[in-house]
Amino acid sequence: MADATRVHINISGDKDVVAMLGSVGLEVKDMQPAMQDVGKYLKGFFSGEVFASRGGAIGERWPRLSTKYAAWKARKYPGRPVLVRTGVMQKSFTYKSKPLQVTISNKAAHFVYHQSDAPRTLIPYRPMMKVEDGDERYQQIVRIINSRLAQTIKEKGGA
């Protein structure tokens, strides 16, 4: 579902699900409205709750700044929290939806240095994006997709 710097959500149905949806006249070939909704939700979550909780919202509490860097940052950017200097990175989350997929990424040049889980010596690991099977974000994605499916079935004259 995720590599180090992107989150990919893909829809793939097993034969039973596809057959059930086909029985109400719905082919799952274009879930782009649902993928748009998922992208919008995750973009807001990653740029909002994750930053507000300093990673706690994804279970990855960010380490404190080093004493030296914290002192420098307090002088140059007073009141700014961890990972926010100018706000560019927090505002740079984007998503791109396709019929059965959405990809969420961050266009800020320095994002990869914080998000990447590669071995490091200088910059601590401070991930901003994480979705795991069964976690709350995953459950919300399922709810979003189910809601869109129910709406589509209703519009097609189904249940």
C-alpha positions as CSV (number, residue, x, y, z in Angstrom):
1,M,0.0,0.0,0.0
2,A,2.9,2.4,0.6
3,D,6.5,2.9,-0.3
4,A,8.7,5.3,1.6
5,T,7.4,8.5,0.0
6,R,4.0,7.7,-1.6
7,V,0.8,6.1,-0.5
8,H,-1.0,4.1,-3.2
9,I,-4.5,2.9,-2.8
10,N,-5.7,0.3,-5.3
11,I,-9.1,-1.3,-5.8
12,S,-9.1,-4.9,-6.9
13,G,-12.2,-7.1,-6.5
14,D,-12.4,-10.8,-6.2
15,K,-14.7,-12.7,-8.4
16,D,-17.6,-12.8,-5.8
17,V,-17.6,-9.1,-5.3
18,V,-17.4,-8.4,-9.1
19,A,-20.3,-10.9,-9.7
20,M,-22.4,-9.3,-6.9
21,L,-21.9,-5.8,-8.3
22,G,-22.6,-7.1,-11.8
23,S,-25.9,-8.5,-10.6
24,V,-27.1,-5.0,-9.8
25,G,-25.8,-3.7,-13.1
26,L,-22.7,-2.1,-11.8
27,E,-19.3,-2.8,-13.2
28,V,-16.4,-1.7,-11.0
29,K,-14.2,-0.2,-13.7
30,D,-14.4,3.4,-12.7
31,M,-14.3,4.3,-9.0
32,Q,-12.7,7.7,-9.7
33,P,-15.2,9.6,-7.6
34,A,-14.4,7.4,-4.6
35,M,-10.6,7.6,-5.3
36,Q,-11.0,11.4,-5.4
37,D,-12.7,11.3,-2.0
38,V,-10.0,9.0,-0.6
39,G,-7.3,11.4,-1.9
40,K,-9.0,14.4,-0.4
41,Y,-9.4,12.7,2.9
42,L,-5.8,11.5,3.1
43,K,-4.3,14.8,1.9
44,G,-6.2,16.6,4.7
45,F,-5.3,14.0,7.3
46,F,-1.6,14.0,6.5
47,S,-1.3,17.8,6.3
48,G,-3.6,18.3,9.3
49,E,-3.9,15.7,12.1
50,V,-0.4,14.2,11.5
51,F,1.3,17.6,11.8
52,A,-0.9,18.7,14.8
53,S,-0.1,15.5,16.6
54,R,3.6,15.5,15.5
55,G,3.3,12.1,14.0
56,G,1.2,10.6,16.9
57,A,-1.9,10.3,14.6
58,I,-0.1,7.6,12.6
59,G,1.6,6.0,15.6
60,E,5.0,7.5,14.7
61,R,5.7,10.2,17.2
62,W,8.4,12.5,15.8
63,P,11.6,12.9,17.8
64,R,12.3,16.3,19.3
65,L,14.6,18.7,17.6
66,S,18.3,18.6,18.6
67,T,19.0,21.3,21.3
68,K,21.2,23.3,18.9
69,Y,18.7,23.2,16.0
70,A,15.8,24.0,18.3
71,A,17.6,27.1,19.6
72,W,18.4,28.2,16.1
73,K,14.8,27.6,14.9
74,A,13.3,29.4,17.9
75,R,15.3,32.5,17.0
76,K,14.7,32.3,13.2
77,Y,11.1,30.9,13.2
78,P,9.6,31.5,16.6
79,G,6.6,29.4,17.5
80,R,6.9,27.0,14.6
81,P,6.5,23.3,15.5
82,V,8.6,20.3,14.4
83,L,8.7,20.0,10.6
84,V,7.2,23.4,10.0
85,R,9.6,26.2,9.1
86,T,7.8,28.0,6.3
87,G,4.8,25.7,6.0
88,V,5.7,24.6,2.4
89,M,6.1,20.9,3.2
90,Q,2.8,20.8,5.2
91,K,1.0,22.5,2.2
92,S,2.6,20.3,-0.5
93,F,0.6,17.1,-0.2
94,T,-1.1,16.2,-3.5
95,Y,-3.1,13.4,-4.8
96,K,-3.9,12.0,-8.2
97,S,-6.8,9.7,-8.8
98,K,-7.4,7.2,-11.5
99,P,-10.4,4.9,-12.1
100,L,-9.2,2.3,-9.5
101,Q,-6.3,4.0,-7.8
102,V,-5.2,7.1,-5.9
103,T,-1.7,8.2,-5.2
104,I,-0.8,10.7,-2.4
105,S,2.6,12.3,-2.5
106,N,4.3,15.5,-1.3
107,K,6.1,17.8,-3.8
108,A,8.3,19.6,-1.2
109,A,12.0,18.9,-2.1
110,H,12.9,18.1,1.5
111,F,9.9,15.8,2.2
112,V,11.8,12.6,1.1
113,Y,14.5,13.2,3.8
114,H,11.9,13.0,6.6
115,Q,9.6,10.4,5.1
116,S,12.2,7.9,3.8
117,D,12.9,5.0,6.1
118,A,16.5,4.7,4.7
119,P,19.3,4.5,7.2
120,R,20.3,7.9,8.5
121,T,22.8,9.7,10.6
122,L,21.7,13.4,10.5
123,I,17.9,13.8,10.1
124,P,15.7,11.7,12.3
125,Y,12.9,9.6,10.7
126,R,9.7,11.7,10.9
127,P,7.1,10.1,8.7
128,M,4.0,12.1,7.7
129,M,2.2,9.4,5.6
130,K,1.3,6.0,6.8
131,V,-1.7,3.7,6.1
132,E,-1.7,0.1,7.2
133,D,-4.2,-2.7,6.7
134,G,-6.8,-2.4,9.5
135,D,-5.7,1.0,11.0
136,E,-8.2,3.9,11.3
137,R,-7.2,5.5,8.0
138,Y,-7.6,2.1,6.3
139,Q,-11.1,1.8,7.9
140,Q,-12.0,5.3,6.8
141,I,-10.9,4.5,3.2
142,V,-13.2,1.4,3.3
143,R,-16.1,3.6,4.6
144,I,-15.5,6.2,1.8
145,I,-15.5,3.5,-0.9
146,N,-18.5,1.7,0.5
147,S,-20.4,5.0,0.7
148,R,-19.6,5.7,-3.0
149,L,-20.6,2.2,-4.0
150,A,-23.9,2.4,-2.1
151,Q,-24.6,5.7,-3.8
152,T,-23.8,4.3,-7.2
153,I,-25.9,1.2,-6.6
154,K,-28.8,3.4,-5.5
155,E,-28.5,5.6,-8.6
156,K,-28.5,2.5,-10.8
157,G,-31.8,1.4,-9.3
158,G,-30.3,-1.2,-7.0
159,A,-31.1,-1.9,-3.3
